Amino acid sequence: MTQSSSPSPLTHFDAQGQAHMVDVGAKPATHRTAVASGRIQMQPATLALIESGSAKKGDVLGVARIAAIMGAKKTSELIPLCHPLALTRVAVEFELLSEASSVQCTATVETLGQTGVEMEALTAVQVALLTIYDMCKAADKRMVMQDVRVLEKHGGKSGSFVA
């Protein structure tokens, strides 16, 4: 079944309500970009460990950046109905927010393809936050990941979205 024959606005279900991978074969390849962000809140002392680079397991943000890039590249292996994509760019930035005692992660993902990269950007952010948690959990088990969301996306038939 094609997406257009589905009575539901949820494109991952066919007309009979069965899950399926959306057919993007007839769609033109366009430049697509997505930006997602999220943060992990922690105790001030934990943030100080990250900032000083003296966390027990090493360079927390350096490892989290590599993990985020790997997460973006492996999204289709984690999310069952995502298409495997040839990503052309994954950029990950961190901002230390001392007043909120948290680390903000922003990921920008790009491709030239037939489907968007929102899931790859979201996965990159979440994997980065999970990595920060993993590397700092010995010091702070009460860390909270929050506000993971798409900030913007560009390209494709639906055009641009800015939150």
Secondary structure as GFF3:
##gff-version 3
##sequence-region A 1 163
A	DSSP	three_ten_helix	3	5	.	.	.	ID=ss1
A	DSSP	beta_strand	30	41	.	.	.	ID=ss2
A	DSSP	alpha_helix	44	52	.	.	.	ID=ss3
A	DSSP	alpha_helix	60	73	.	.	.	ID=ss4
A	DSSP	alpha_helix	75	78	.	.	.	ID=ss5
A	DSSP	beta_strand	87	97	.	.	.	ID=ss6
A	DSSP	three_ten_helix	98	100	.	.	.	ID=ss7
A	DSSP	beta_strand	102	113	.	.	.	ID=ss8
A	DSSP	alpha_helix	118	136	.	.	.	ID=ss9
A	DSSP	beta_strand	144	154	.	.	.	ID=ss10
A	DSSP	beta_strand	161	162	.	.	.	ID=ss11
###
